[in-house]
Amino acid sequence: MGALEELYNTLGALRSVKKGLDPEYLNDVQDLSKKMMEGLSKTTGEYRHNLDVKKPSEKALKKMIDAVPSSLS
């Protein structure tokens, strides 16, 4: 299993049991999630700014933006 799939599964599991989690732990997980979203947004934005080097297809670029719309800001 790849890292993305593992993260997706873990987040799904945490989401399904979040009412039973210790609030302090949940806050830490929320902070990590926020940092990850910021990093993902930054990475996607940087990728988009280097399109002259990367040259993804228009379809792939649209999917990337649809998946991480915060990268546009």
Secondary structure, DSSP 8 states (H G I E B T S, - for coil): --HHHHHHHHHHHHHHHGGGS-HHHHHHHHHHHHHHHHHHHHHHHHHHHTHHHH---HHHHHHHHHH-GGGG-
